[in-house]
Amino acid sequence: MTRLRVACCAADATTSKVEIRGPDAPETDTWVTVTGTWRPRGELGYPSAWPPVLHATTVVRIAEPSDPYEER
């Protein structure tokens, strides 16, 4: 799963990524709420730990927000 963060304009966008694993892993290009347990791939602080892994216990598909670029 990837989330784009934009501070000023698209040119400064950065991504936050997490790998979702489990029996109910989300489909590509869907909006979801996920609950689960964080487990690093490798030793924290090393490239082998990236991206972090979330072992999903529940995955609930939700409707796309009316304004997906809302300010948080």
C-alpha positions in Angstrom: 0.0 0.0 0.0 1.3 3.4 -0.8 0.2 6.8 0.3 1.4 10.0 -1.3 2.2 13.0 0.8 2.2 16.5 -0.8 3.4 19.5 1.2 3.2 22.2 -1.4 2.9 20.8 -4.9 3.3 17.5 -6.8 7.0 18.2 -7.3 7.7 17.7 -3.6 5.5 14.6 -3.2 6.9 11.7 -1.1 5.6 8.2 -0.6 5.0 6.1 2.5 4.9 2.4 1.7 3.9 -0.7 3.6 3.4 -4.3 2.4 0.1 -5.9 3.5 0.1 -9.6 4.0 -2.7 -11.9 5.1 -5.7 -13.8 3.8 -7.6 -10.6 3.1 -4.9 -8.5 1.5 -6.4 -5.6 -0.4 -6.8 -5.5 -4.1 -4.8 -3.0 -6.2 -6.3 0.5 -6.5 -8.8 0.2 -3.7 -9.4 2.3 -0.6 -9.2 0.3 2.6 -9.0 0.4 6.4 -6.6 -2.2 7.6 -6.0 -3.6 11.1 -3.1 -5.9 11.9 0.3 -6.5 13.5 3.5 -4.7 12.4 6.4 -7.0 11.7 9.7 -5.7 10.2 11.1 -7.7 7.3 14.7 -7.6 8.6 16.7 -5.8 11.3 15.4 -2.3 11.8 17.8 0.4 10.6 18.9 -1.7 7.6 17.6 -1.8 4.0 16.4 -5.4 4.5 13.7 -4.0 6.8 12.1 -2.0 4.0 9.2 -1.8 3.3 7.6 -2.6 6.7 5.1 -5.4 6.7 1.6 -5.3 8.2 0.1 -8.8 8.8 -3.6 -8.0 8.3 -6.3 -9.3 10.6 -9.1 -7.3 9.0 -9.3 -5.4 5.7 -12.4 -3.4 5.1 -13.0 -1.8 1.7 -14.2 1.8 2.0 -15.5 4.3 -0.6 -13.1 6.7 -2.1 -13.3 10.1 -0.2 -15.0 12.9 -2.0 -11.7 14.8 -1.8 -8.8 12.3 -1.6 -6.3 15.2 -1.4 -7.8 16.8 1.8 -5.5 18.4 4.2 -4.7 16.4 7.4 
